[in-house]
């Protein structure tokens, strides 16, 4: 019987790849290694230039000297501003790291045990009164947001770093949110998705979604605001129990649409640079989604594990996962219109440090929004 166990060497290689990502945007494919320190990676010379101001502080000559080429290297120019007007030598991008293009790497298995149903272990977020009446007349009592957070989300995040809640709000509320999103799409509010500190056209090679940012007070976005309040309710009850994080705010909501033309988002890390984001929260709005025909799976590769987690973007599904290097992930090509609403929650201490070091990315991800007040007693 053929074994799927990896050799020690292959496992070590895979773990090394998990630690390789663009220092600026978090992309994990087609990387170039810094030719000076040989410890940092970038997806392009443009991103190396943009990150040089921060990287030059820690960039030191590698003890292993790379082979010197007689040809002139097309290296980027280091920004000025060194000590006493000196310009530090710019690192070179020479060694290209081969991407792991295997859709289902040998030896990796799918993770289990991180999905629950809000109707069984969930909250009374869909309807007032904390109950849900089934078509056959049976009534299922839902637990409170506090119970869902403490009894399921916190233990699941601590164990897996990933947590999924199905049927989060109930079909009627989810449909109303979907109508808000479709109206935003129809009225031309979406623009091309951008990367943190993105200044080049390479974004289209990395992500293919269209996005818009919602604070929650906009006309026609009342149901999206309701969703954000429910997310905040859960996170508020989790606060203080998710490792050492102290969550005191979040971003605006990023409403995203993959147009269904086969675009996706390459493997990346949401927060590779310590910008303060600690928890990623995504809500999906795709009715009758069939992964075999439509694709669009979010595949997460938890750090240090020979497993991956496939998250189908199902209607009324809520997903949590750590935003940092522990959860590299990708959106596989979507062949149908795919909607999602994402919010990132900030850790207070890391966010403060990021501001001091000017690592808070451009755009709405750098905008802190206070958590909404509890929408109802829970």
C-alpha positions in Angstrom: 0.0 0.0 0.0 1.5 3.3 -1.1 2.2 5.6 1.8 1.5 9.3 1.7 3.8 10.2 4.6 6.4 12.8 3.7 10.1 12.3 4.2 11.7 14.4 6.8 13.5 16.4 4.1 10.3 17.1 2.2 8.5 18.1 5.5 11.4 20.5 6.3 11.2 21.9 2.8 7.5 22.5 3.1 7.9 24.2 6.5 10.6 26.5 5.0 8.2 27.5 2.2 5.6 28.4 4.7 8.0 31.0 6.2 8.6 32.6 2.8 6.4 35.5 1.8 6.7 39.0 0.3 7.7 41.3 3.2 5.4 44.0 1.8 2.2 42.3 0.6 2.4 38.8 2.0 2.3 37.0 -1.4 3.8 33.5 -1.2 4.4 32.6 -4.8 7.1 33.4 -7.4 9.3 35.0 -4.8 12.7 36.7 -5.1 15.2 36.5 -2.3 17.1 39.5 -1.0 20.6 39.1 -2.5 22.2 40.9 0.4 20.9 39.3 3.6 19.3 36.3 1.8 16.7 36.0 4.6 13.9 38.2 3.2 11.7 37.7 0.2 9.7 39.9 -2.3 7.3 39.2 -5.1 8.8 42.0 -7.2 11.6 44.6 -7.3 9.0 47.3 -6.9 7.9 45.8 -3.6 11.5 45.5 -2.5 12.0 49.2 -3.2 8.9 50.2 -1.3 10.0 48.1 1.7 13.7 49.1 1.7 13.3 51.9 4.3 12.1 49.3 6.8 14.2 46.4 5.7 17.6 48.2 5.6 17.6 48.4 9.4 17.9 44.6 9.6 19.4 43.8 6.3 23.0 42.5 6.8 25.4 40.9 4.4 25.0 37.1 4.3 28.0 35.0 5.4 27.4 32.8 2.4 28.5 35.0 -0.5 26.4 34.6 -3.7 28.3 33.9 -6.9 29.3 37.2 -8.5 28.2 37.6 -12.0 30.3 39.6 -14.5 27.1 41.1 -15.9 25.8 44.3 -14.3 23.0 43.5 -11.9 19.7 45.3 -12.5 19.3 46.0 -8.8 16.9 48.6 -7.4 18.3 51.8 -6.0 18.2 52.1 -2.3 16.4 55.2 -1.0 18.7 57.8 0.6 18.5 58.8 4.2 21.2 56.7 5.9 23.4 57.8 8.8 25.0 61.2 8.1 23.6 61.3 4.6 25.1 57.9 3.6 23.2 55.7 1.3 23.1 52.1 2.4 23.9 49.5 -0.4 20.7 48.1 -1.9 20.1 44.4 -1.7 19.8 42.4 -4.9 17.0 40.1 -5.9 18.7 37.1 -7.4 17.5 33.8 -6.2 14.0 32.9 -7.4 12.2 30.7 -5.1 10.2 28.0 -6.9 6.5 28.2 -6.0 4.6 25.2 -4.7 2.0 24.8 -7.5 0.6 21.6 -6.2 -3.1 22.0 -5.6 -3.2 19.3 -3.0 0.3 18.7 -1.8 1.3 15.1 -1.3 0.9 14.0 2.3 -1.4 16.9 3.2 -4.9 16.1 4.5 -7.9 18.3 5.0 -8.5 19.6 8.5 -11.7 18.7 10.3 -13.6 19.8 13.4 -13.7 23.5 13.0 -17.2 23.9 11.5 -20.4 24.2 13.5 -24.0 25.2 12.8 -25.5 28.2 14.5 -28.8 26.5 14.8 -27.2 23.9 17.0 -24.3 25.7 18.8 -25.0 29.1 17.6 -26.4 32.4 18.7 -29.8 34.0 18.6 -28.5 36.4 16.0 -31.0 35.7 13.3 -34.2 36.4 15.0 -35.3 38.1 18.3 -36.1 35.8 21.1 -33.4 33.3 20.5 -35.4 30.7 18.8 -35.9 29.4 15.2 -39.0 27.6 14.0 -38.4 24.9 11.4 -40.9 24.2 8.5 -42.2 21.1 10.3 -43.2 23.2 13.3 -40.3 22.1 15.6 -38.6 24.8 17.4 -34.8 24.9 17.9 -33.6 27.1 20.7 -30.4 28.9 19.9 -27.7 29.7 22.4 -26.6 33.3 23.0 -23.7 35.0 21.3 -21.8 34.7 24.5 -22.3 30.9 24.6 -21.3 30.6 21.0 -18.2 32.7 21.6 -17.0 31.1 24.8 -18.1 27.5 24.2 -17.2 27.1 20.5 -15.3 30.0 18.9 -12.6 30.5 21.5 -11.7 26.8 21.9 -11.8 26.3 18.1 -9.5 29.2 17.4 -7.1 28.1 20.1 -7.0 24.5 18.8 -7.2 25.1 15.0 -6.6 28.8 14.4 -9.7 28.6 12.2 -13.4 28.6 13.0 -16.5 28.3 10.9 -20.1 29.0 11.9 -22.8 28.0 9.4 -26.3 29.5 9.2 -25.0 32.5 11.2 -27.9 34.9 10.7 -30.6 32.8 9.1 -31.7 32.8 5.5 -34.1 35.8 5.6 -31.5 38.2 7.1 -28.7 36.9 4.9 -30.8 37.5 1.8 -31.4 41.1 2.9 -27.6 41.6 3.3 -27.1 40.1 -0.1 -29.5 42.6 -1.6 -27.5 45.5 0.0 -24.3 44.0 -1.6 -25.9 43.5 -5.0 -27.1 47.1 -5.0 -23.5 48.3 -4.3 -22.3 46.2 -7.2 -25.1 47.4 -9.5 -24.4 51.1 -8.8 -20.7 50.8 -9.6 -19.3 51.2 -6.1 -16.7 48.5 -6.5 -13.1 49.1 -7.6 -10.1 46.8 -8.2 -8.8 45.3 -5.0 -5.6 46.8 -3.8 -2.6 45.7 -1.7 -1.3 47.5 1.3 1.1 50.2 0.1 0.5 49.1 -3.5 2.0 51.5 -6.1 2.3 49.4 -9.2 0.1 47.5 -11.6 1.2 44.1 -10.3 -1.9 43.9 -8.1 -3.9 42.2 -11.0 -1.4 39.3 -11.0 -2.0 38.8 -7.3 -5.8 39.4 -6.7 -8.7 39.5 -9.1 -11.5 40.8 -6.8 -13.5 44.1 -6.9 -14.0 45.8 -3.5 -15.6 48.6 -1.7 -15.3 49.8 1.9 -18.3 50.2 4.2 -18.4 52.0 7.5 -22.0 51.0 8.2 -23.7 54.4 8.2 -24.1 54.6 4.5 -27.6 54.8 3.0 -28.7 51.4 1.7 -26.2 49.5 3.8 -28.3 49.1 6.9 -28.2 45.3 6.8 -24.5 45.2 6.3 -24.2 47.4 9.4 -26.4 44.8 11.2 -24.0 42.1 10.2 -21.0 44.1 11.5 -22.8 44.6 14.8 -23.3 40.9 15.1 -19.7 40.2 14.3 -18.7 42.7 17.0 -21.0 41.0 19.5 -19.1 37.7 19.1 -15.7 39.2 19.1 -16.5 41.3 22.2 -17.4 38.0 24.1 -14.2 36.4 22.8 -12.0 39.3 23.9 -9.4 38.5 26.4 -9.6 34.8 25.7 -7.9 34.7 22.3 -4.3 34.2 23.3 -2.7 37.4 24.4 -4.7 39.7 22.1 -6.7 42.6 23.4 -9.1 43.7 20.7 -10.2 47.3 20.8 -11.2 48.1 17.3 -11.4 46.9 13.7 -11.3 48.0 10.1 -14.3 49.1 8.1 -16.0 46.2 6.3 -14.5 45.2 2.9 -17.2 44.1 0.6 -15.6 42.0 -2.2 -16.8 40.5 -5.4 -15.0 38.0 -7.6 -16.6 38.5 -11.0 -16.7 34.9 -12.0 -14.1 35.0 -14.8 -11.7 32.6 -13.2 -9.9 35.1 -11.0 -8.7 34.4 -7.5 -6.1 35.6 -5.0 -2.7 33.9 -4.8 -1.4 32.5 -1.6 -0.6 35.2 0.9 -0.7 36.3 4.5 -3.1 39.1 5.6 -0.8 40.6 8.1 2.9 39.7 7.4 4.3 42.9 8.9 2.7 43.3 12.3 0.2 46.0 11.3 -2.1 45.2 14.2 -4.7 43.0 12.5 -5.0 39.8 14.6 -8.3 38.2 13.6 -9.8 38.0 10.1 -13.6 37.6 10.0 -15.3 36.8 6.7 -19.1 36.4 5.9 -20.1 34.7 2.7 -23.2 35.4 0.6 -23.3 32.8 -2.2 -26.5 30.9 -2.6 -26.5 27.4 -4.1 -22.7 27.5 -4.4 -21.3 24.4 -6.0 -17.6 24.1 -5.5 -17.1 21.5 -8.3 -18.6 23.9 -10.9 -17.9 27.3 -9.3 -14.5 26.9 -7.6 -13.8 29.8 -5.4 -12.6 27.8 -2.4 -10.6 29.6 0.3 -7.7 27.2 1.1 -5.8 27.8 4.3 -2.4 26.3 5.0 -1.9 26.5 8.8 1.7 27.0 9.7 3.6 23.9 10.8 0.8 21.5 9.9 0.8 18.9 7.1 -2.9 19.8 6.6 -4.9 22.4 4.8 -8.4 23.7 5.3 -10.8 24.2 2.4 -13.5 26.7 3.2 -16.4 26.8 0.7 -17.9 30.3 0.4 -21.4 29.1 1.3 -24.4 31.3 1.9 -24.7 32.6 5.5 -21.3 31.2 6.6 -19.1 33.0 9.0 -15.3 32.4 9.1 -12.7 33.4 11.7 -8.9 32.8 11.4 -5.7 34.3 12.7 -4.5 37.2 10.4 -0.8 36.7 10.9 1.8 34.3 9.5 0.1 31.3 11.1 -2.5 31.2 8.3 -1.2 31.6 4.7 -4.2 31.2 2.4 -5.4 31.6 -1.2 -8.7 32.1 -3.0 -8.9 29.5 -5.8 -10.3 30.7 -9.2 -14.0 31.5 -9.0 -16.1 30.7 -12.0 -19.3 32.3 -10.7 -19.9 35.7 -9.0 -18.6 35.3 -5.5 -19.5 37.8 -2.7 -17.9 38.1 0.7 -17.7 40.7 3.5 -14.4 40.9 5.5 -13.6 42.7 8.7 -10.2 42.6 10.4 -9.9 43.1 14.2 -7.0 44.9 15.8 -4.9 43.9 18.7 -4.3 47.1 20.8 -0.6 46.6 21.6 0.5 45.5 18.1 -1.5 48.3 16.5 0.2 50.9 18.8 3.6 49.5 17.9 2.7 49.5 14.2 1.8 53.2 14.3 5.1 54.0 16.0 7.0 52.1 13.2 4.9 53.5 10.4 3.8 50.0 9.4 0.1 50.7 9.1 -0.7 50.1 5.5 -2.4 52.6 3.3 -6.1 52.6 2.6 -9.0 51.5 4.7 -7.1 48.7 6.4 -5.3 51.4 8.3 -8.5 53.0 9.5 -9.5 52.0 13.0 -13.2 51.8 13.8 -14.4 51.3 17.3 -16.4 48.2 18.0 -20.2 48.8 17.7 -22.1 48.9 20.9 -23.9 45.7 21.7 -27.0 45.5 19.5 -29.1 43.8 22.2 -28.5 42.3 25.6 -26.7 38.9 25.3 
